[in-house]
Amino acid sequence: MDPEFWRERWQNEQIGFHEGQVNKHLQMYWQYLEPLPGEKVLVPLCGKAHDLAWLRDQGHHVIGVELSDLACAAFFAERGIDPQENAGQRFTCYRHKDIELWCGDFFQLTADDIGPVALVYDRAALIALPPEMRQRYADHLLRITGPETRILLVTLDYPPQSGFEGPPFNVSDAEVERLFGQGHRIECLHHTRLPQDDGLRKRGLSGGSESVFLLQRNN
């Protein structure tokens, strides 16, 4: 998927994927990762999610990665924060205390850039990518994190024949197993149908469901 697609969505304020509150699954299931205060959390394709501030408030150092500089700027502006800005060749990094937003291409991020990461929260990254990009995403995510990293993954699944055009794209349980099963223990923490008043249903999606997974590397 062309990065300009996402930049244009932010430019045109077509951001229906942005949640106006902290994600309920994050609040309910984050504890299952057994997180410790001070542990570093990576949030790929983070937008301006309220989840970033919530994770910071749990005592974590939060690193978000986002293509759009408008999204990064909006996150801080909406909180009345003037972050430090450091522009490099691959990324512009916005920092304020325990939150860093790296503006650039996630696939150019390296382990040296972000240092050791204990936790990953993915609510909107995997489902934002078309099928042909998901293996690359999974491989890169595992490459820049460590063997002890725990992942909280939220997915959306709907019938391919539904006629709904993503993003967000459907990611089945089998797809999660294919991408991560070889090196991880995968536990489904939650599975539920989308509520009738969900914004995706208003866009014409029917029969969709959400799942929440805990991924831990095999010992």
Protein Blocks (a to p, Z undefined) as FASTA:
>chain_A
ZZklmmmmmmnopafkbccbdcfklmmmmmmnopaehiacddehkljafklmmmmmnopa
cddddfblklmmmmmmmnopacdddddfkbccddehjaccdeddfklpcfklnopafbdc
dfklmmmpcfklmmmmmmmmmmmmcfkbccddddddddfklopacddddddfklmmmmmm
mmpccddfbdcdddfklmklmnopghiacddddddddZZ
